[in-house]
Amino acid sequence: TDKVHQTPAAILKGPEDNVNLTCSHTVSNYNMILWYQQSAQNTALKLIGYVWNTSPTVEDSVKGRFDVSGDAAANKMAYLHFPKVTEAEDSAVYFCAASEAQCFTIPSLLYKNPL
């Protein structure tokens, strides 16, 4: 069975159209959904952004062009939205992935040691 599902499976949009993609998962302990882009010009997967629990992050290189939102833990869903198809690179394959992620800080790094 699919544990990660993306909709729509295929979409055709023109210049200036807006795009909305949805990603969902069925794994109880997964709390992060990531969005990637693979364009014809650059076949490497490029991270667009992710939702950790309910906290969205968009990569600096695409801020203002893409938005991510959702709740990766409780609702197990995230959304990728771009208001306008504006660049040739926007014509691409988009992937979502889900995982378990933990964020923590190391207390010793929070303080500057006196000399």
C-alpha positions as CSV (number, residue, x, y, z in Angstrom):
1,T,0.0,0.0,0.0
2,D,1.1,3.6,-0.6
3,K,2.3,5.3,2.5
4,V,2.8,8.7,0.8
5,H,0.3,10.0,-1.7
6,Q,0.4,13.1,-3.9
7,T,-2.5,14.7,-5.8
8,P,-3.0,15.5,-8.5
9,A,-0.9,12.9,-10.1
10,A,-0.5,15.1,-13.2
11,I,-1.4,18.7,-14.0
12,L,-1.2,21.0,-17.0
13,K,-1.1,24.7,-16.4
14,G,-0.3,27.7,-18.5
15,P,1.6,30.9,-17.7
16,E,0.1,33.0,-14.9
17,D,-2.0,30.0,-13.6
18,N,-1.8,29.1,-10.0
19,V,-0.9,25.6,-8.9
20,N,-1.9,23.6,-5.7
21,L,-0.5,20.2,-4.9
22,T,-1.4,18.0,-1.9
23,C,0.7,15.4,-0.1
24,S,-0.6,13.0,2.5
25,H,0.9,10.1,4.4
26,T,-0.4,7.2,6.6
27,V,2.6,6.6,8.9
28,S,1.7,7.5,12.5
29,N,5.1,8.7,13.7
30,Y,6.0,10.8,10.6
31,N,5.9,14.5,11.3
32,M,7.6,16.0,8.3
33,I,6.6,16.4,4.7
34,L,9.1,17.7,2.2
35,W,8.5,19.1,-1.3
36,Y,11.1,18.7,-4.2
37,Q,11.3,20.0,-7.7
38,Q,13.0,18.2,-10.7
39,S,13.2,20.4,-13.8
40,A,14.3,19.5,-17.3
41,Q,17.1,22.0,-17.0
42,N,18.4,20.6,-13.7
43,T,17.6,16.9,-13.1
44,A,18.9,17.0,-9.5
45,L,16.2,17.1,-6.9
46,K,15.9,20.6,-5.5
47,L,14.3,21.1,-2.1
48,I,11.5,23.7,-2.2
49,G,10.5,23.5,1.4
50,Y,8.9,21.4,4.1
51,V,6.4,21.3,6.9
52,W,7.7,20.0,10.3
53,N,4.6,19.3,12.4
54,T,2.8,22.6,11.6
55,S,5.8,24.8,11.0
56,P,6.4,25.5,7.3
57,T,9.8,26.4,5.8
58,V,10.5,27.6,2.3
59,E,14.0,27.6,0.9
60,D,15.5,31.1,0.5
61,S,16.1,30.5,-3.2
62,V,12.3,30.1,-3.9
63,K,10.8,32.4,-1.3
64,G,8.0,34.5,-2.8
65,R,7.4,31.9,-5.6
66,F,6.3,28.9,-3.5
67,D,4.3,28.5,-0.3
68,V,4.1,25.4,1.8
69,S,1.5,24.8,4.6
70,G,-0.2,22.0,6.4
71,D,0.1,19.7,9.4
72,A,2.4,16.8,8.8
73,A,1.9,15.1,12.2
74,A,-1.8,15.3,13.2
75,N,-3.6,15.7,9.9
76,K,-0.7,14.0,7.9
77,M,-1.1,16.5,5.0
78,A,0.9,19.3,3.4
79,Y,0.3,21.6,0.5
80,L,2.5,23.2,-2.1
81,H,1.2,26.3,-3.7
82,F,2.6,28.6,-6.3
83,P,0.5,31.6,-7.2
84,K,1.7,32.0,-10.8
85,V,3.6,29.8,-13.2
86,T,6.2,32.3,-14.2
87,E,9.5,30.7,-15.0
88,A,10.5,28.0,-17.4
89,E,11.8,26.0,-14.5
90,D,8.3,25.9,-13.0
91,S,7.5,23.3,-15.7
92,A,8.9,20.4,-13.7
93,V,8.2,17.2,-11.8
94,Y,7.3,17.8,-8.2
95,F,7.8,15.2,-5.5
96,C,6.7,15.0,-1.9
97,A,8.3,12.8,0.8
98,A,7.4,12.1,4.4
99,S,9.6,11.2,7.3
100,E,10.1,11.3,11.0
101,A,12.2,14.3,12.0
102,Q,13.5,15.4,15.3
103,C,14.8,18.9,16.1
104,F,16.9,19.6,19.2
105,T,19.5,21.9,20.5
106,I,22.7,21.1,22.3
107,P,22.7,23.3,25.4
108,S,26.5,23.8,25.3
109,L,26.1,25.5,22.0
110,L,23.7,28.0,23.3
111,Y,26.2,29.8,25.5
112,K,29.4,31.6,24.6
113,N,32.2,30.2,26.7
114,P,34.2,33.0,28.5
115,L,37.9,33.2,27.5
